Amino acid sequence: LVCYRSISLLSDEVNEAEIEIPYSQITSFRAESELCKLSFGKKTFDARKTTLIIESEETAPIHLPIKESSLTDALIEGVCKMVEKAKEEITAE
């Protein structure tokens, strides 16, 4: 179950979503990082943007901003193992 909420810093807009995706239908579960240039007033600085990407057979890709950390790496590794196990169980049936 993927649940997320996006909140606008410029308005009162709040978007929430829940999507249920069986492990066996996940085709990719990964994090991607990119270096971005951000401007604040007259200053510009580099920042790293990390996104969790979940792709499945049934839904459009889901892109969620995340904080990069060793916990993120452990989460991705754990979910990928569960995806493999679910696919093995379906193949064995």
N, C-alpha and C positions, 0 to 999 in steps of 0.2 A: 504494500500500500504506500503510495507516494502522496504525501500531503505537503502543500506549500502555500505560502501567503506572500503576496507582494504588496508593499505599502508605498504610496507616492510621497515623496518629500515636498512636493509642490502643491498638492491638493489633498482632499479628504478621501481620495480613491484607494480602496482596498480590494484586492482580488484574492480569492481563495479557491483552491482546487484539490480534489482527491481523485486519484486514479489508481485502480487496482490492476496490477500486472503480475500474472503468475511467473515465478522464476523461470519456468521452462520456455516462456515466450520472450525473455530478455535476450537480445542479440548483442548488445554492447553496454557495459557499465564502466565508465571511466571518468577520469578528471583530465582536463586540459588547461594549461596555463599560458598566458600571454602577457607580454610587457606592454603597458599602455602609457601614454603621456596624458597627464591630467593638468588642467589649468585652474588656478585659484587666484583671482585678481590678476596681477601682473606676473605671478610666479607660475612656472611649469615644472612638474616633477614626474619621475617615473614611478609607476605602481604596477604590481603584479595582480592580474585578474585571473582567478581560478573558477572554472565552471565544471560542475558535475553533469555528465551527459548520460542519459538513459535512453537507449533505443530498444524498441521491441517490434515484434511482428504485427501487433494490433494497433499501436498508437504512433502518432507523430513523435519525433525526438523531443525529449524533455531536457531543457537546459536550466540548471539551477546554480546561482552563485554560491560558492562555499569558501570557507577559510581553509587554506592549504595547511595540513599538519600531518603528523605521524598517525593520528587517529583517523584521518581521512583515508590514508593509505591502507590501514587495517580494515576499515569499513569496505573499501573497494575490493580488497583481497577476499574478505569473508563472503561478500555477495557473489563474487565471481565463482567461488567454490560451491555456493548453494545453487547457482545457475547450472553449473556442470553436473551436480548431483541430480537435479531435477530432470535434466535432459537425458542422463543415463537411465533413470527410472522409467522414463517414457519409452526409451529405446528397448529396455528389457521386457516391457509388457507385450 
